[in-house]
Amino acid sequence: MPEGRGGGGKPKAKESWGGQVIYKFNSNVSLDKIIFMTRSAGNNEGSALLITILILASMLTVAFGVNELVVRGLQISRTSSLSGPAYLATESGAEKILWLARKSGVDPYAAFTDCRSGGYLRLDVSPPVCYGSAPYDAPYWHNLGGNNLTYSVKYTYNEATNKDNFVIVGRYGEARRSISVSYERSD
């Protein structure tokens, strides 16, 4: 390799100027060689790309987190909008069973002997009956009109407290609401 094309370039002598060490190079060192030496000394060629990727990854993580919060909020608001009609279906079931027990003369204790230990009732027939076959653990859903409002009634009798207990579950779409009604028998 010729002397003037990147070869050589060893420092001749050191000089000190203001506390800094200065090397004197031969004049045959090319500018390309010096620029290459300063660029490769730090080895920073991929750092900008790496920092960019890390920043974008953190931004995507935050965006996906915010997206998850928004989706959950929408699901909760949808369920809460269905909650009102589900509760009204539950109230309808409670009113129906209390009306049957108090006003129509149907005695749950006498009428539902088969499901005193916990069975579902069918109230849309006269007289009301336990639904299905023993152990009566499959709910019967009473339909309120044609708008997907339904309720079921589960009956139990507690001998220790002499109480009739009804658990009414109303549903509308994916929402379910329940209430429990109990009263002491006045035998």
C-alpha positions in Angstrom: 0.0 0.0 0.0 1.4 3.4 -0.9 2.5 5.6 1.9 0.0 8.5 1.0 -3.2 6.3 0.9 -4.1 5.5 4.4 -0.9 3.7 5.4 1.4 4.8 8.2 0.0 7.5 10.4 1.9 6.7 13.5 2.5 9.6 15.8 5.9 11.1 15.7 6.1 13.0 19.0 4.0 14.3 21.8 3.5 17.9 22.6 1.7 19.3 25.6 -0.5 22.4 25.1 -2.6 23.6 28.0 -2.6 20.3 29.7 -3.8 18.4 26.7 -1.6 15.8 24.9 -1.4 16.4 21.1 0.0 13.8 18.7 1.5 14.9 15.5 0.8 12.6 12.6 2.6 12.2 9.4 1.1 14.2 6.7 0.4 11.1 4.6 -2.6 10.1 6.9 -5.8 10.5 4.9 -8.8 12.3 6.2 -11.0 9.2 5.6 -8.8 7.2 8.0 -9.2 9.8 10.8 -13.0 10.0 10.3 -13.3 6.2 10.4 -11.3 6.1 13.6 -13.5 8.7 15.3 -16.7 6.9 14.2 -15.7 3.5 15.2 -14.2 4.5 18.5 -17.6 4.9 20.1 -19.4 2.1 18.2 -22.7 3.9 18.4 -24.1 3.0 15.0 -27.2 1.1 16.2 -28.0 3.1 19.4 -30.4 5.5 17.7 -32.3 2.6 16.2 -32.4 0.8 19.5 -33.7 3.8 21.4 -36.3 4.4 18.7 -37.5 0.8 19.0 -37.7 1.0 22.8 -39.7 4.3 22.7 -42.1 2.8 20.2 -42.5 -0.4 22.2 -43.3 1.6 25.4 -45.8 3.7 23.5 -47.5 0.6 22.2 -47.6 -0.9 25.6 -49.3 2.2 27.0 -51.7 2.3 24.0 -52.7 -1.4 24.5 -53.2 -0.7 28.3 -55.5 2.2 27.6 -57.4 0.1 25.0 -58.0 -2.6 27.6 -59.4 -0.1 30.1 -61.7 1.4 27.5 -63.0 -2.1 26.4 -63.6 -3.1 30.0 -65.4 0.2 30.6 -67.7 -0.4 27.6 -68.4 -4.0 28.8 -69.3 -2.7 32.3 -71.6 0.0 30.9 -73.3 -2.5 28.7 -73.9 -4.9 31.6 -75.2 -2.0 33.8 -77.6 -1.0 31.1 -79.0 -4.6 31.1 -79.1 -4.6 34.9 -82.2 -2.5 35.2 -84.5 -4.7 33.1 -83.1 -7.8 34.8 -83.9 -6.4 38.2 -87.5 -5.6 37.1 -87.9 -9.2 35.9 -86.8 -10.3 39.4 -89.3 -7.9 41.0 -92.0 -9.4 38.8 -91.2 -12.9 40.0 -91.3 -11.8 43.6 -94.6 -10.1 43.2 -96.1 -13.1 41.5 -95.0 -15.6 44.2 -96.1 -13.3 47.0 -99.4 -12.7 45.3 -99.9 -16.5 44.9 -99.0 -17.1 48.5 -100.9 -14.3 50.1 -103.9 -13.4 47.9 -104.8 -16.4 45.7 -104.8 -18.9 48.6 -102.0 -21.1 47.3 -100.1 -22.4 50.3 -96.5 -23.0 49.2 -95.9 -25.4 52.1 -98.8 -27.6 51.0 -98.5 -27.1 47.2 -94.7 -27.6 46.9 -94.1 -30.6 49.2 -91.8 -32.2 46.7 -89.4 -29.3 46.5 -89.3 -28.0 50.1 -85.6 -28.8 50.3 -84.8 -26.6 47.4 -86.6 -26.8 44.0 -87.7 -24.6 41.2 -91.3 -23.6 40.7 -93.5 -23.4 37.6 -95.9 -20.6 38.3 -97.6 -20.2 34.9 -99.9 -23.2 35.5 -102.8 -23.6 37.9 -102.0 -24.7 40.5 -98.3 -23.9 40.5 -96.0 -27.0 40.7 -92.4 -28.0 41.2 -90.7 -28.0 37.9 -89.2 -31.1 36.4 -88.4 -34.2 38.3 -86.6 -34.8 41.6 -84.3 -33.2 42.7 -85.9 -30.2 40.9 -82.6 -28.5 40.4 -83.2 -27.3 36.8 -84.6 -23.7 36.7 -87.8 -23.0 34.9 -87.6 -19.6 33.2 -90.8 -17.6 33.1 -91.0 -15.4 30.1 -92.3 -11.8 30.5 -93.6 -10.9 27.1 -91.4 -11.5 24.1 -88.5 -9.2 25.0 -86.0 -11.6 26.5 -87.0 -10.8 30.1 -87.2 -14.0 32.2 -87.2 -15.0 35.9 -87.0 -18.2 37.8 -88.1 -19.0 41.4 -86.5 -21.4 43.8 -88.4 -22.5 46.9 -87.1 -23.8 50.2 -88.7 -24.3 53.5 -86.7 -23.9 56.7 -88.2 -26.1 59.5 -86.0 -24.6 62.2 -87.3 -21.0 61.6 -90.7 -22.0 60.1 -90.1 -19.8 57.1 -90.9 -20.1 53.4 -87.9 -18.8 51.4 -87.9 -17.8 47.7 -84.9 -16.9 45.7 -85.9 -15.1 42.5 -83.4 -14.7 39.7 -84.2 -12.3 36.8 -82.3 -12.1 33.6 -82.1 -9.8 30.6 -79.5 -10.6 28.0 -76.3 -11.4 29.9 -77.3 -9.6 33.1 -78.7 -11.5 36.1 -80.1 -10.0 39.3 -81.5 -11.9 42.2 -83.5 -11.2 45.4 -84.5 -13.4 48.3 -88.0 -13.2 49.8 -88.8 -15.0 53.0 -91.7 -14.9 55.5 -92.6 -16.7 58.6 -95.6 -19.0 58.5 -98.5 -18.1 60.7 -99.8 -21.6 61.2 
